[in-house]
Amino acid sequence: MKRTIAPKLLVSIFATVLLLSGTALAQSKGPIKIGVPTAMSGAYAIVGDEGNRGLKFAVKEINAKGGINGRQVQLEFADSEANPDVARRAAERLVQNGNRILTGTVASSEGLAIAAQVERWDALYLSTINKTDRLTGDACNPRVFRANHSDSMDMAVIRPWLKTRAEKDWVIIGADYAWGRDSAAAFTRAAQAEGKAVKLALFAPLGSKDYAPYIQQLKAQDAKGMWIALSGRDAINFGLQADQFGLFKALFPVGHNYAVASTIKGIGNAAEGVWGIVNYATNIDTPGNKAFVAAWKKENKDDPGNFEAESYVAMQVLFAAIAKAGDDDPGKVAKALEGLTLDNTIFGKVTMRAQDHQLVQPNYLGKIARVGGELKPVVEVAVDAAQATPAPAPECKMK
């Protein structure tokens, strides 16, 4: 007697086979490997640690949901020491180990060193912290993307605010490498455009421990405001000594990457009242941020910081691009990233601009203030994405 299989059962069997085949294919490809050449020692280890926590949180979250297209995400870390030559070598070793998507580098000079090599390595680099405009300017290329705020985005917020300030004369203290000097130059242009004067700009080597000579020179200028472009351990060392010398009382302090959680933890009460660019704060009023803060506090028992949040957003963008590409091949992911829009991130709607690979997003200005008895960065001025993201630099020529 000949037996037949019902059509509905055939459809069910076929669907099951497809599902199992897809799962087997995803498993056969193994995990999605992401390399993180980042500062794990030296002056920027604090910043690297914050960024790493954001990356790990995002990866844990996506893996708990089944990964990307059925594949788990895996991070591999290497110490870059905040040194461009070390970062380049560390990144190349990560690529050779199968990590052809790179992210998480701290210093802009490191990011530029890696960006110059990714096409040769057949890799992709996604910035989560590097601010130098060069990354999306004259150093741009098809395999380099930035998901964090750039120097020019920060200046787009600072310049209108400077116009409202009474301080006419300013001084600058910055880190002596690409980001610190770029930040100082950008602030000088913004200040001069608003009729202000920059009387002195000083640059301290990474890892400086004695800021007394710089502080004496800054105080001697009889200025009213001070732009600070220091981060990590350097920011803390400077802040502690500036407080001892009464510098924050003599000069109105405004910081670039200074009004962040790591600085607050390092210098304590001396941080209160410091203004500056606040790329992220827990009081950003979006559904995505409220969900992120709640999930972060449940996992970590404290508030997320600036570098943790920006790194988390970068991973959201990257994961969406990998899912869209259906693969983690760097070339396919690069194509998927161009023009990619996400609607419900921490910052609301964001778009990876195709022309220069800069993530278009809002930006903020604020100060360190007490909230519930704790010092925190608090947003005072929000600038929407259209105003906060200047047009692509003409120097960016995608090959």
C-alpha positions as CSV (number, residue, x, y, z in Angstrom):
1,M,0.0,0.0,0.0
2,K,1.5,3.4,-1.1
3,R,1.6,6.0,1.7
4,T,1.5,9.8,1.0
5,I,2.6,12.7,3.1
6,A,0.2,15.5,3.7
7,P,1.1,18.8,2.1
8,K,1.1,20.7,5.4
9,L,3.5,18.1,6.9
10,L,5.8,18.5,3.9
11,V,5.9,22.2,4.4
12,S,6.7,21.7,8.1
13,I,9.5,19.3,7.3
14,F,10.9,21.6,4.7
15,A,10.9,24.6,7.0
16,T,12.6,22.5,9.7
17,V,15.3,21.4,7.3
18,L,15.9,25.0,6.2
19,L,16.1,26.2,9.9
20,L,18.5,23.4,10.8
21,S,20.6,24.0,7.7
22,G,20.8,27.7,8.4
23,T,21.8,27.0,12.0
24,A,24.4,24.5,10.9
25,L,25.8,27.1,8.4
26,A,26.0,29.8,11.0
27,Q,27.8,27.4,13.4
28,S,30.1,26.2,10.7
29,K,31.3,29.8,10.2
30,G,32.2,30.1,13.9
31,P,32.0,33.2,16.0
32,I,32.1,36.8,14.6
33,K,35.6,37.9,15.7
34,I,36.2,41.6,16.7
35,G,39.7,42.8,17.6
36,V,40.2,45.5,20.2
37,P,43.7,47.1,20.1
38,T,43.3,49.5,23.0
39,A,45.2,51.2,25.9
40,M,45.4,48.7,28.7
41,S,48.4,50.4,30.3
42,G,49.8,53.9,30.4
43,A,48.1,57.3,30.7
44,Y,45.0,56.3,28.8
45,A,44.3,52.9,30.4
46,I,41.4,54.4,32.3
47,V,39.7,55.5,29.1
48,G,40.5,52.1,27.5
49,D,38.9,50.3,30.4
50,E,35.7,52.4,30.1
51,G,35.5,51.7,26.4
52,N,36.1,48.0,26.9
53,R,33.3,47.8,29.4
54,G,30.9,49.3,26.9
55,L,32.1,46.8,24.2
56,K,31.7,43.8,26.5
57,F,28.3,44.9,27.6
58,A,27.0,45.2,24.0
59,V,28.5,41.8,23.1
60,K,27.0,40.1,26.2
61,E,23.6,41.6,25.3
62,I,23.7,40.5,21.7
63,N,24.9,37.0,22.5
64,A,22.1,36.6,25.0
65,K,19.7,37.3,22.2
66,G,21.2,34.5,20.0
67,G,24.0,36.5,18.4
68,I,23.9,37.9,14.9
69,N,22.3,35.6,12.3
70,G,22.8,32.8,14.7
71,R,26.5,33.5,15.3
72,Q,28.0,34.5,18.6
73,V,30.2,37.6,18.8
74,Q,33.7,37.3,20.3
75,L,36.1,40.0,21.4
76,E,39.9,39.7,21.5
77,F,41.9,42.5,23.2
78,A,45.5,43.6,22.8
79,D,47.4,46.4,24.6
80,S,48.2,49.4,22.4
81,E,49.8,51.4,25.2
82,A,48.3,54.5,23.6
83,N,51.2,54.4,21.2
84,P,50.6,54.5,17.5
85,D,53.4,52.2,16.5
86,V,52.4,49.7,19.2
87,A,48.8,50.0,18.2
88,R,49.5,49.3,14.5
89,R,51.5,46.1,15.4
90,A,48.9,45.0,17.9
91,A,46.1,45.5,15.3
92,E,48.0,43.6,12.7
93,R,48.5,40.6,15.0
94,L,44.7,40.7,15.8
95,V,43.9,40.7,12.1
96,Q,46.3,37.7,11.5
97,N,44.4,35.9,14.3
98,G,41.1,36.3,12.3
99,N,39.9,39.6,13.8
100,R,39.3,41.5,10.6
101,I,37.0,44.0,12.3
102,L,38.9,46.3,14.6
103,T,37.6,48.9,17.1
104,G,38.1,50.4,20.6
105,T,41.4,52.3,20.1
106,V,41.8,55.3,22.4
107,A,44.3,57.9,21.1
108,S,43.6,59.6,17.8
109,S,47.2,59.0,16.7
110,E,46.6,55.2,17.2
111,G,43.4,55.3,15.1
112,L,45.2,57.1,12.3
113,A,48.0,54.5,12.3
114,I,45.5,51.7,12.1
115,A,43.3,53.4,9.5
116,A,46.3,53.7,7.1
117,Q,46.7,50.0,7.1
118,V,43.2,48.4,7.1
119,E,42.8,48.3,3.3
120,R,46.1,46.5,3.0
121,W,45.0,44.1,5.7
122,D,41.6,43.6,4.1
123,A,40.1,44.7,7.5
124,L,37.7,47.3,8.8
125,Y,38.2,49.9,11.5
126,L,35.4,51.5,13.5
127,S,36.3,54.3,15.8
128,T,34.6,54.5,19.2
129,I,36.8,57.2,20.8
130,N,39.1,58.9,18.3
131,K,38.1,62.5,17.8
132,T,40.6,63.9,15.3
133,D,38.8,65.3,12.2
134,R,41.5,63.7,10.1
135,L,40.0,60.3,10.5
136,T,37.0,61.4,8.5
137,G,38.9,64.0,6.6
138,D,42.2,63.6,4.7
139,A,42.8,60.2,6.2
140,C,39.4,58.8,5.3
141,N,39.1,55.6,3.3
142,P,36.4,53.0,2.4
143,R,37.3,50.7,5.3
144,V,37.3,53.4,8.1
145,F,34.2,54.6,10.0
146,R,33.6,56.7,13.1
147,A,30.7,56.1,15.5
148,N,31.7,58.6,18.1
149,H,31.7,62.4,18.1
150,S,34.5,64.2,16.2
151,D,36.3,67.4,17.1
152,S,34.3,69.4,14.6
153,M,31.1,68.1,16.1
154,D,32.2,69.2,19.5
155,M,33.2,72.7,18.2
156,A,29.7,73.0,16.5
157,V,28.4,72.9,20.1
158,I,31.0,75.1,21.7
159,R,31.1,78.0,19.3
160,P,27.4,79.2,19.8
161,W,27.8,78.8,23.6
162,L,31.1,80.8,23.6
163,K,29.2,83.7,22.1
164,T,27.1,83.9,25.3
165,R,30.1,83.9,27.6
166,A,31.6,87.1,29.1
167,E,35.1,85.7,29.2
168,K,37.2,87.4,26.5
169,D,40.7,86.0,27.1
170,W,41.4,82.3,27.2
171,V,44.3,79.9,27.7
172,I,44.6,76.2,26.6
173,I,46.3,73.1,28.1
174,G,46.3,70.1,25.8
175,A,47.8,66.7,25.3
176,D,50.8,66.8,23.0
177,Y,49.6,64.6,20.2
178,A,47.1,64.6,17.4
179,W,43.9,65.0,19.4
180,G,45.2,67.6,21.9
181,R,46.6,69.8,19.2
182,D,43.6,69.4,16.9
183,S,41.3,70.3,19.8
184,A,43.4,73.4,20.7
185,A,43.4,74.6,17.1
186,A,39.7,74.1,16.7
187,F,38.9,75.9,20.0
188,T,41.2,78.8,18.9
189,R,39.3,79.1,15.6
190,A,35.9,79.0,17.4
191,A,37.0,81.5,20.1
192,Q,38.5,84.0,17.5
193,A,35.3,83.7,15.4
194,E,33.4,85.0,18.4
195,G,35.8,87.8,19.2
196,K,37.7,86.0,21.9
197,A,41.5,85.8,22.3
198,V,43.6,82.8,23.1
199,K,46.6,84.2,25.0
200,L,48.6,80.9,25.4
201,A,48.4,77.3,24.4
202,L,50.5,74.7,26.2
203,F,50.9,71.0,25.4
204,A,52.0,68.3,27.9
205,P,53.4,64.9,26.9
206,L,51.2,61.9,27.5
207,G,51.9,60.5,31.0
208,S,52.9,63.8,32.5
209,K,53.0,63.8,36.3
210,D,54.1,67.3,37.1
211,Y,51.9,70.1,35.8
212,A,53.2,72.8,38.1
213,P,55.2,74.6,35.4
214,Y,52.2,74.6,33.0
215,I,49.8,75.8,35.8
216,Q,52.2,78.7,36.6
217,Q,52.3,79.8,33.0
218,L,48.5,79.5,32.6
219,K,47.9,81.7,35.7
220,A,50.4,84.3,34.7
221,Q,48.4,85.2,31.5
222,D,45.7,86.9,33.5
223,A,43.0,85.2,31.3
224,K,39.5,84.4,32.4
225,G,38.8,81.1,30.8
226,M,40.7,77.8,30.2
227,W,40.1,75.1,27.6
228,I,41.3,71.7,28.8
229,A,42.0,68.9,26.2
230,L,43.4,66.2,28.5
231,S,42.0,62.8,29.2
232,G,42.5,59.7,31.3
233,R,45.3,59.8,33.9
234,D,46.6,63.0,32.5
235,A,43.3,64.7,33.1
236,I,43.3,63.5,36.7
237,N,46.9,64.5,37.4
238,F,46.2,68.0,36.0
239,G,42.9,68.4,37.9
240,L,44.3,67.4,41.3
241,Q,47.3,69.8,40.9
242,A,45.1,72.6,39.4
243,D,42.9,72.4,42.4
244,Q,45.9,72.7,44.7
245,F,47.1,75.8,42.9
246,G,43.7,77.3,42.9
247,L,43.6,77.3,39.1
248,F,39.9,76.4,38.8
249,K,39.0,79.4,40.9
250,A,41.3,81.8,38.9
251,L,40.1,80.5,35.5
252,F,36.7,79.3,34.3
253,P,37.4,75.7,33.3
254,V,35.9,74.2,30.1
255,G,36.9,70.7,29.1
256,H,37.1,68.6,26.0
257,N,36.5,65.0,27.1
258,Y,37.1,66.3,30.6
259,A,33.6,66.4,32.1
260,V,33.4,62.6,32.2
261,A,33.0,59.9,34.8
262,S,36.7,58.9,35.0
263,T,37.8,62.5,35.7
264,I,35.1,62.9,38.4
265,K,36.2,59.7,40.1
266,G,39.8,60.8,39.9
267,I,39.6,64.4,41.2
268,G,36.5,64.3,43.3
269,N,35.0,67.6,44.5
270,A,37.5,69.6,42.4
271,A,35.4,68.5,39.3
272,E,32.3,70.3,40.5
273,G,31.3,73.2,38.2
274,V,33.6,72.2,35.3
275,W,31.8,72.8,32.0
276,G,32.5,71.2,28.7
277,I,31.5,69.0,25.9
278,V,29.3,66.2,27.3
279,N,29.0,63.6,24.5
280,Y,27.0,61.4,26.9
281,A,25.1,61.8,30.1
282,T,22.5,59.6,31.9
283,N,20.0,62.4,31.7
284,I,19.7,62.4,27.9
285,D,16.0,62.1,27.5
286,T,15.4,59.3,24.9
287,P,13.7,55.9,25.2
288,G,16.9,54.2,24.1
289,N,19.0,55.9,26.8
290,K,16.5,55.2,29.6
291,A,16.5,51.5,28.6
292,F,20.4,51.5,28.4
293,V,20.8,53.1,31.8
294,A,18.4,50.7,33.5
295,A,20.1,47.7,31.9
296,W,23.5,49.0,32.7
297,K,22.8,49.7,36.3
298,K,21.2,46.3,36.8
299,E,24.3,44.7,35.5
300,N,27.0,47.0,36.9
301,K,25.4,48.7,39.9
302,D,26.5,52.1,38.8
303,D,25.9,54.6,36.0
304,P,27.5,54.2,32.6
305,G,30.2,56.7,31.6
306,N,30.8,58.6,28.4
307,F,33.2,56.1,26.8
308,E,31.1,53.1,27.8
309,A,28.0,54.6,26.2
310,E,29.7,55.7,22.9
311,S,31.3,52.3,22.6
312,Y,27.9,50.6,23.2
313,V,26.3,52.7,20.4
314,A,29.2,51.9,18.1
315,M,28.5,48.2,18.6
316,Q,24.8,48.6,18.0
317,V,25.7,50.2,14.6
318,L,28.3,47.5,13.8
319,F,25.9,44.6,14.8
320,A,23.2,46.0,12.6
321,A,25.6,46.3,9.6
322,I,26.8,42.7,10.0
323,A,23.2,41.5,10.2
324,K,22.3,43.5,7.1
325,A,25.4,42.2,5.2
326,G,24.6,38.7,6.3
327,D,28.3,38.2,6.8
328,D,31.3,39.6,8.8
329,D,33.5,40.0,5.7
330,P,34.9,43.5,6.1
331,G,34.1,44.6,2.6
332,K,30.5,43.5,2.9
333,V,30.2,45.1,6.3
334,A,31.7,48.4,5.0
335,K,29.0,48.5,2.2
336,A,26.3,47.8,4.8
337,L,27.5,50.5,7.1
338,E,27.3,53.2,4.5
339,G,24.0,55.1,4.9
340,L,22.9,52.7,7.7
341,T,20.2,54.3,10.0
342,L,19.2,53.1,13.5
343,D,16.1,54.7,15.0
344,N,16.3,53.9,18.7
345,T,19.8,54.3,20.0
346,I,20.9,56.1,23.2
347,F,21.0,59.2,21.1
348,G,17.8,58.5,19.2
349,K,18.0,58.3,15.4
350,V,21.5,58.1,14.0
351,T,22.9,57.6,10.5
352,M,26.3,56.5,9.2
353,R,26.9,59.2,6.6
354,A,28.1,57.5,3.3
355,Q,30.3,60.5,2.2
356,D,32.8,60.4,5.0
357,H,31.7,57.5,7.3
358,Q,30.9,59.8,10.2
359,L,27.9,58.8,12.4
360,V,25.4,61.7,12.3
361,Q,24.0,62.2,15.8
362,P,23.1,64.9,18.4
363,N,25.7,66.4,20.7
364,Y,25.6,68.1,24.1
365,L,27.1,70.7,26.4
366,G,26.9,70.5,30.1
367,K,28.7,70.7,33.4
368,I,29.6,68.5,36.4
369,A,27.0,69.0,39.0
370,R,25.6,67.2,42.1
371,V,22.6,64.9,41.4
372,G,21.2,63.2,44.4
373,G,24.4,64.0,46.3
374,E,26.7,62.5,43.5
375,L,28.8,64.4,41.0
376,K,27.7,63.6,37.5
377,P,28.0,65.1,34.0
378,V,24.7,66.8,33.4
379,V,23.5,67.9,29.9
380,E,22.5,71.7,29.9
381,V,22.4,72.2,26.1
382,A,21.3,69.7,23.5
383,V,22.1,70.2,19.8
384,D,20.2,68.1,17.2
385,A,22.1,65.9,14.8
386,A,21.7,68.2,11.8
387,Q,23.3,71.2,13.6
388,A,25.8,69.1,15.6
389,T,27.3,67.4,12.5
390,P,29.2,69.7,10.1
391,A,29.2,68.8,6.4
392,P,31.8,66.3,5.2
393,A,35.3,67.6,4.9
394,P,36.3,68.3,1.3
395,E,39.6,66.6,2.1
396,C,37.8,63.3,2.3
397,K,38.3,61.5,-1.0
398,M,37.0,57.9,-0.9
399,K,38.9,55.8,-3.3
